[in-house]
């Protein structure tokens, strides 16, 4: 793979080369260069509400497919562990469980505490140089914000670099009261590269052209983008003061008719805050031309559902799908290799491409 280059000056910069989207080798390299060291959403507290609960899952299923398990030990502490037995590699937990006192492998009986520490193993008394401390289940770092849980597969940057600006900006909201609503959550399968979906999200430039329903609520002339180190914010200002946030008087956005806070966190998480709560979008690559988009709804004020910019999300998604899938076809053209950025409207996409290039070139 040739190195990627994005000029830091958006007025001079060209978009990332189309080989990033089309070359399967880029997607394979991205596993370790982009996704493994980043912070990834793994679930919420409601998955393991009680002591002795265990919830198995695969992180970025169909792509990374790393088997992990969430547990809550007898002291009420949450843990994110490798779900792979350190004896012969069997999965430890096959399905969500409750009232567990320990984790025991169903293959040969190796046992672990709910924090992953090795307890015992049948028929191992004669094994030479066996060190129990080297046979714990791998314990992953975990970061929690309200009920939301995140982890990191390999050593990377501190979570503050990813989440700090978002937490400061919307920390006045009742984040701890967010409740997962499965009935309003859905997965979509897109015939396009994951990065194309992300870069579409990262600019409001297309809203007047692609989202007529959303344009009814948002004032495009006041739509702004703010860039942070590993995140960005698009501030959606309403055309009137209906269906807006009640922002504290001492907040930097006081006096603004904010209909939505659209936060993106590198590389693939979108936190869309509306007066009713949070629509969390997780973008998971499948292959170079296919992506899963998960819409996860967390509600803290059900009375405001179905109103303003936070309504009609399925329609907005369908409109984005159509555009992004057509772009996927277009970038295969022999006549297209890169584009340019609208300097006042595509700062988020330029920032995203810059981060991608920096990660891939390591």
GUTORKOL-433808 format. One record per residue: x, z, y of N, C-alpha, C, O, CB in turn. Coordinates in steps of 0.1 Angstrom, whole numbers, plus 5000, padded with zeros to 4 digits. Glycine has a CB too. Example, Ala and Ser with C-alpha at 12.3 -4.5 7.8 and 13.67 -1.06 7.14 Angstrom:
BEGIN
513250784943512350784955513250784967514250854967511350904955 512850714978513750714989512950795000513450805011514150574994 
***
This chain:
BEGIN
500850004988500050005000500950005012501850085014499150125000 500549915022501349915035500850035043499750085042501049785042 501750085051501350195060500250155069500150045074502550255068 499350255073498250225082498750275096499450375097496950295078 498250205106498650245120497450235129496750135129499750155125 497150345136496050345146496750385159497250495161494950435142 496750295169497350335182496550455188495350445189497250205192 497250555193496550675199495850635212494950715216497650775202 496150525218495450485230494250395225494450285220496350405240 493050445226491850375221491650245228491150155222490650465223 492150225240491950095247492849995241492549875243492350115262 493950035234494849935228494649925213495049825207496249975231 493950025207493950035193493049935186492049885191493450175189 493449905174492749825164492149915153492750015150493549705158 490949885148490449965137491249955125492149865124488949915134 491050045116491950055104491749925095490649865095491550175095 492849885089492849755082491849765071491649865064494249725076 491149655068490049645058490549675044489749705035489449515058 491849675041492449705028492049855025491949895013493949685027 491949945035491550075032490250095025490150175016491550165045 489350005028487950015022487949935009487249975000486949955031 488749825007488649734996489549754985489249724974488749595001 490749814987491749834977491449954969491550064974493149844984 491149944956490950064948492150164948491950284946490650024934 493350114950494550204950494450294962494950414961495750114951 493850254973493650344985492650454981492950574985493150264997 491650424974490650524971491250624961490950744962489350464965 492050574952492750664942493750754949493850874947493450584931 494550694959495550774966494850884975495350984977496350684975 493650854980492950944989492551074982492351174988491650874994 492451074968492151194961493051304965492651414968492151174946 494351274964495351384967495751384982496151494987496551354959 495751274989496151265002495151315012495451375023496551125006 493851295010492751325019491851435014491651535021491951195021 491351425002490251514997490851644992490251754995489451444987 491851644983492251764977492751874987492351994985493451734967 493451844998493951945007492851985018493052075025495151905014 491751905018490751935029489852045024489752075012489951805032 488952095033487952195029486752125025486252035033487752295040 486152155013484952085008483852185005484052295001485352014995 482652135008481452215006481252234990481352134983480152155012 481052354986480852374971479452434968479152454956481952464966 478752474978477452534975477052644985477652654996477352594961 476052724981475652834990475352964982475352954969474352794997 475253074989475153204982473953204973474053284963474953304993 472953134976471753134967471953084953471153104944470653054973 473053024951473452974937473853084928473653074916474552864938 474353194934474753314926474353434933475153514939476353314924 473053454933472453564942472753704936472753804944470953554943 472953724923473053854917474453874910475053784906471953874907 474754004909476054034902475953994887474854014881476254184903 476953924883476953874869476453724868476353674857476053954861 476253664880475753524880477053434879478053464884474953494892 476853314873477853214873477153074874476153044868478653214859 477752994882477152854885478252754884479052744892476452854899 478252674873479252564871478852434879477652404881479452534856 479852364883479652234890480952154890482052214887479152264905 480852034893482051944895482151914910481251864916481951814886 483251944915483551914929483751764931484551704924484751994934 482951704940482851564943482751484930483551404926484151524950 481551514924481251454911481251304912480851244922479851504906 481751234901481951094901483151044908483450924908480751024906 483951134914485151094921486251194917487051154909484951094937 486351304923487351404919486951464906487851484897487451514930 485751494904485151554891485951674887486151694875485251444881 486351764896487051884892486051994888485152034895487851934904 486152034875485252144870485552274876486652334874485252144855 484552334883484752464890483452544886482452494881484852444905 483652674889482452764887482452874897483452934901482552834872 481252894903481053004912480653124904479753114896480052974923 481253244907480753364901480553474911481153474922481853414890 479753574907479653694915479953814906479153834896478153714922 480953884909481453994900480554114901479654124909482854024902 480854224894480054344893480154424906479354514909480554434882 481154394915481354454928480654374939480654414950482754474931 480054264935479354174945480154074952479754014962478654264954 481454054947482353964953482153824948482053804935483754014952 482153724956482153584952483453534948484453564955481453494963 483553444938484753384934484553234931483453194926485353454922 485453154934485453014930486652994920487853014924485552914942 486352954908487352954897487352814891486452744891487053064887 488552784885488552664876487652694864487652804859490052634871 486852604860485952614849486552564836485852524827484652544852 487852574835488552524823489452634817490252694823489552404828 489152654804489852754796491352724796491752614794489252774782 492152834798493552814798494152804784495452794783494252934805 493352804774493852794760493952644756495052594754492952864750 492752584755492752444750491952354759491652234756492252434736 491552394771490952314781489452294780488852204786491552184780 488752374771487352364771486652414784487252504791486852444759 485552364787484752414798484352554795483852584784483552324802 484452644805484052784802482552804803481952874794484752874812 481952754814480552784816479852644816480152554824480252854829 478852624807478152504806476952484815476652374819477752484791 476352594818475152584826474952714834475652814830473852564818 474152724845474052844852473652964843472752954835472952824863 474253074845474053194837473853314846474253314858475253224827 473253424840473053544848473353664839473453644826471653554853 473553784845473753904838475053904829475053964818472553944829 476053824833477253824825478153944828478253994839478053694828 478853994818479854094819481254034820482154094825479754204808 481353914814482653854814482353704811481253664808483653914803 483453624812483353484808484053464795485253514793484053384819 483453404785484053394772483953244768482853184768483353484761 485053184764485053044759484353034746484553114737486552994758 483552934745482752914733483552834722483052814711481452834736 484752794725485552724716486352824707486252814694486552634723 487152914712487953004704487853144709488653234704489452964705 486953174719486753314722487553374733487553504735486753394710 488453304739489253364750488353414761487353354765490253254756 488653534766487753604775488353634789489653654789487253734769 487653634799488053654813487053744820485853734818488353514820 487653814830486753884839486053784848486453674849487553994848 485053824855484353734864485153694876484653604884483053804869 486253754879487153714889488253624884489153584891487853834896 488153584871489053494864490253544857490953474851489553394874 490353684858491553744852491453744837490353784831491853884858 492553714830492553714815492253854809492753954814493953664810 491453854799491153984792491753984778492554074775489554004791 491353884770491853894756491653754750491053664755491053994748 492353744738492353614730492453644715493453704712493453514735 491553604707491653634693492853564687493253454691490353584685 493453634677494553574669495753534677496453434673494053444662 496053614687497253574695498353684695499253684702496853554710 498153784686499153894685500553844682501553894686498753994676 500653734674501953694669502553584678503653534675501753634655 501753544688502253434697503453494705503253584713501153384706 504553424705505753474712505753424726505253314730507053414705 506253514735506353484749505053444756505053374766507353364751 503953504751502653484757502553584768502553704766501553494747 502353534780502153624792500753614797500353514803503253584803 499953724795498553724800498453684814497453614818497953854797 499353734823499253714837499353564841498953524852500253794845 499953484832500053344834498853264829498853134829501353294828 497853334824496753264817495453304823494353284817496753304803 495453354836494153364843493553234846494253134846494453444856 492253224848491653104853492153084868492253184875490053114853 492352964871492852934885491852984895490652944894493252784887 492253064904491353114915491553044928492653044933491653274917 490552974932490652894944490352964957489453054957489752764943 490952934968490652994981489252954984488752844981491652944992 488553044991487153014994486953055009487453155013486153084985 486152975016485753005030484253015031483552925025486352905040 483753115037482253125039481853135053482453205061481753255031 480753055056480153065069478653075067478052985062480552935078 478153195071476753215068476553215052477353275045475753115075 475553135047475453125033476253005027476252995015473953105030 476952935035477652815031479052845026479752925032477752705042 479452785015480652805008481552685007481052575005480452864994 482852695009483752585009485052625002485452745001484152545024 485752524996487052554990487952434992487652334998486752574974 489152454987490252364989490952344975491452444970491252415000 491152224970491752204957493252224957493752274947491352074952 493852184967495352204968495652264982494852264991496052064967 496852314983497252374995497152285007497652175007498752434994 496452335017496252255029496252345042496752455042495052165028 495552295052495552365065494452475065493552475056495152265076 494652565074493752685075492352635079492252535086494252775086 491352695073489952655076489552655091488652585095488952735068 490252735099489952745113490052615120489352575129490852855120 491052535115491352405121490152305119489952215127492552345116 489352335109488252245106486952295112486152215116488052235090 486752435112485452485115485352565128484252595133485052585104 486452595134486552685146485652635157484852715162487952695151 485752505161484952455173483452455170482652495179485452315176 483152425158481752425154481152565154480052585160481552365140 481852655149481352795148481252855162480352925165482352885140 482152825171482152875185480952815192480252885199483452835193 480652685190479652615198478252655193477352665202479852465196 478052675180476652705176476552835169475552865162476252595166 477552925171477553055165476353145170476053245164478753125168 475753105181474653185186473353165178472353245179474353155201 473353055170472153035161472153135150473153185146472252885156 470953155144470853245132471453185119470653165110469453295130 472753155119473353085108473153165095472953105084474853065110 473253295096473053385083471653375078471453405066473453525086 470753325085469353315081468953185074467853165070468353345092 469953095074469652965068469352975053469953045046470952875069 468252905049467752915036467652765030467152685037466352985035 468252745019468252615013466852575009466152655003469152615000 466452455013465152395009465352275001465552165006464352355022 465252294987465452184978464452064980464751954978465352234964 463152104984462152004986462451904997461951794998460852064989 463351945006463751855018465151805016465751755026463651935031 465751815004467051765001467051644992466151644983467951884995 467951564993467951434985469351374984470151394993466951334991 469551294974470751214973470451064974469351024970471451244959 471250994981471150854983472350784978473450834980470850824999 472250674972473350594967473450464975472550384975473150564952 474650454981474850344990475950244985476950284979475350405004 475650114986476550014981477549984992477549874998475849884976 478450084995479450065006480450175004480250274998478750075020 481650155010482750245010482350375017481650365028483950185015 482850485013482450615019482950625033482250675042483150725011 484050565037484550575050483750485060483550525072486050525051 483150375055482250305064481050385068480550375079481750175057 480550465058479350545061479750655072478950685081478850615049 480950715070481350815080481550755094481150815103482650875075 482250645095482450595108481250545115481150545127483450475107 480250505107478950475113478350605119477750595130477950415103 478450715112477850835117478650885130477950945139478050945107 479850845131480750905142480550845155481350875164482150895138 479650745157479350695170477850675172477150635163480150555172 477450715184476050695188475850555194474650525198475650795198 476850475194476750335200475650255194475050175201478150265199 475450275181474450185174473050245175472150165171474850185160 472850365180471450425180470450335186469350315180471550555187 470650275199469550195205469250065197468150015198469950155219 470250025189470049895182469549915167468849835162471349825181 469850035161469550055147468450155145467650145135470750105140 468250255154467350365152466250375163466350455172468150495151 465250285163464250285174463450415174463150465185463350175172 463250475162462550605162463350715168462750795176462150645148 464650725165465450825171465650805186465750905193466850825164 465650685190465850655204464750705213464850725225466050505206 463550725207462450775214462750915219462250955230461150775205 463550995212463851135215465151145223465151235232463851215202 466151065220467451085226467650995238467250885239468551065216 468351055248468650985261470150935259471051005260468651085273 470150805256471450745252472550755264473650765261471250595249 472050745276473050755287473750885288474850895293472350725301 473150995283473751125283474351165269474751275268472651225287 474451075260474951095247476451105248477151005253474550985237 477051215244478551235245479251265232478551315223478851345256 480551245231481351275220482451355224483151325234481851145213 482751465217483851555220484751555207484351575196483451705223 486051545209487051535199487851665197488351715207487951415201 487951715185488751825182489751785171489851675167487851945177 490551885167491751845158491251785145491751675141492551965155 490351855138489851805125488351795125487751805114490351885113 487751775136486251765137485951695150486751675158485651905136 484651675152484151615164482651655166482051695156484351465165 482251645178480851675181480151565189480751515199480751805189 479051515184478151425192476951515197476251575189477751305184 476851515210475751605216474551515219474651425228476251675229 473451535212472251465214471351525225470751635222471451445201 471251465236470451515247469051445247468951325246471151485261 467951525247466651475247466151415260466751445271465651585243 465251325260464651265272463851355280463651335292463951135268 463351465274462551565281462951705274463851705266461051545280 462251805279462651935274461851985261461852105258462452045285 461151885255460451925243461351915231462251835230459251825241 461052005221461752005208463252015210464051945203461451875200 463652105219465052125222465452275218464552355216465352105237 466752295218467252435215466952525227466952485239468752435212 466652655224466652755235468052815236468352905228465552865232 468852765244470252795245470452915254469852925265471052675250 471353015249471553135258472053095272472752995273472553225251 471753175281472053145295473553145298473953065307471453255304 474353215290475853215293476553115284477853115284476353355290 475853025277476452925269476852805277476252775287475552885257 477952735272478352615280477352505281477452415289479652565274 476352505271475352395272474052445278473052375277475052355257 474052565284472852615291472452515301473252465309473152755297 471152495302470552405311470452265307469752175313471352405324 471052225295470952095289469752095279469452185272472252055282 469151975279468051955269468651905256468551785252466951855274 469251995248469951955236468951945225468352045221471152055233 468851825219467951805208468651815195468051855185467251665209 469951795195470751795182472251815185472751755195470451675174 472851895177474351905176474751835163474451875152474852055177 475451725165475951645153477451675152478251615159475651495155 477851765143479251795140479651725128479051725118479351945139 480851665129481551605117482751685115483551715124481851455120 483051715102484251785098485051695088484451655078483951925092 486251675091487151585083487251635068487451755066488551575089 487151545058486951395060485451355058485151235062487851325051 484651435052483351385047482151475048481151465041483551345033 482151565058481051655060480351635074481051625084481451805058 479051635074478351615086477351735087476451755079477551485086 477451805098476551925101475651895112476051895124477452055104 474351865109473451815119472451935122471551965114472651695114 472651995134471852115137470652075146470852005156472752215145 469552115142468252095149467552225152467952325145467351995141 466652235160465952365163465352425150465152545150464852345173 465152345140464552405127465652455118465452535109463752305120 466952405120468052445111469052345109469452285119467452475097 469552325097470752235095470452135084469952165073471952325090 470752015087470851905077472251885074472951825082470051775081 472751925062474151905059474351785050473651775039474752035051 475151695054475351565047476751565041477751585048475151445056 476851555028478151545021478251405016477451355008478151645009 479451335019479651205016480651195004481851235006480151115028 480251144992481151154981481451004976480450934973480451224969 482650964976483050834971482650824956482750924948484550804973 482250704951482150684937483150584933483950604923480650624934 483250464940484350374938484450304952483850344962484050264927 485350204953485650144966484450084973484450074985486650034964 483350054965482149994971480950074969479850014972482049854966 480950194965479750274962480050424966481050474964479350264947 478950484972479050614977477750694975476650634975479350614993 477850824972476750914972476650994985477651044989476751004960 475450994991475251065003474251175000473051144997474750975015 474651305001473751414998473251475011473951515020474451524990 471851475013471251545024470751675019469851685011470051455030 471351785024470951925020470351995032471052005043472251995015 469152035031468452105042468452255041468152315030466952055042 468852315052468852465053468052495065468352455076470352515054 467052575063466052605074466152745079466252845071464552575069 466052765092465952905098464652915107464353025111467152945106 463952805110462752815117461752705112461752595118462952805133 461052735102460152625096459052575105458652465103459552685083 458752655115457652615124458052495132457152425138457252735134 459352465133459852355141460152225133460652125138461052395149 459952235120460152115111459252005115458152025120459952155096 459751885113458951765116458851725131457951645134457651785110 459651785139459551755154460851705159461951745154459151885161 460851625169461951585177463051505169462651435159462651705182 464251515173465351435167465551475152466151395144466651455174 465151595148465251645135464151605125464051655114465451785134 463351505130462251455121462651315117463451255122460851455129 461951265106462151135102463551105097464050995099461851035113 464251205091465651185087465751075076466751005075466251315082 464751065067464750965057464750825062465450735058463550985047 463950805073463950675080465250635086465750525085462850665090 465850735093467150715099468250685088469050595090467650845107 468150745077469050725066468950575061469950505059468850825054 467650535059467450395054467950295064468550195060465950375052 467850325077468350235087469850225087470450115088467850275101 470550345085471950345084472450275071473450205071472450495084 471750295060472150225047472150075049473150015045471150265036 471150025055471049875057472249825064472849725060469749835064 472549895075473749845084475049855076475849765075473749925097 475249975070476550005064476749905052477849865049476650145059 475649885044475849795033476149645037476849575030474549795024 475549605048475849475054477349475059477949365057474949435065 477849585065479249585069480149575056481149505057479549715076 479749635045480549635033480749485029481849445024479949715022 479649405030479749265027480649195037481449105033478349205026 480449225050481249155060482749175060483449085062480749205073 483149295056484649325056485349255045486549245045484849475055 484549195036485249115025485548975030486248905022484249105013 485148935041485348805046486848785049487548865053484648785060 487248665045488648625048488948615063490148605067488948495041 487948615071488048595085488048725093488248725105487048505091 487848835086487848965093488849065087488949085075486449025092 489649125096490749215091490649345099491049455094492049155092 490249345111490149465120489249435132488949315135491549515124 488749535139488049525151488749605162489849645161486549565149 487949615173488449705184487349805187486249795182488749615197 487749905196486850015199486250005213486949975222487550145197 484950035214484350055227484850195232484550295226482750055227 485650195243486450315246485550435250486050545248487350285258 484350415255483550525259482450565248481750655250482850495272 482450485237481350505228481850525213481150575205480450395228 483150495211483650495197484850585195485750565187483950355192 484850695204486050785203486050855189487050875183485950895214 484850885184484750955171485350875159486050925151483350995168 484950745159485450655149486950635150487650625140484750515150 487450625163488950605165489650735160490650725154489250585180 489050845163489650975158489750975143490751015137488851095163 488650945136488550935122489550845116490350885107487150895117 489650725121490650635116492050685118492950665109490550495123 492350755129493650815131493950915121495150915116493750875146 493051005118493251105107493451035094494351085086492051195107 492650935091492850865078494250805077494950825066491850755076 494750745087496050685087497150795085498050775078496250605100 496950905093497951005092498051065077499051095072497651125102 496851085071496851135058497351045048498151085039495351175054 497050915049497450815039498950785040499550745030496650695040 499550805051500950775053501850885049503050865050501150735068 501350995046502251115042502951075029503651155023501351245040 
***
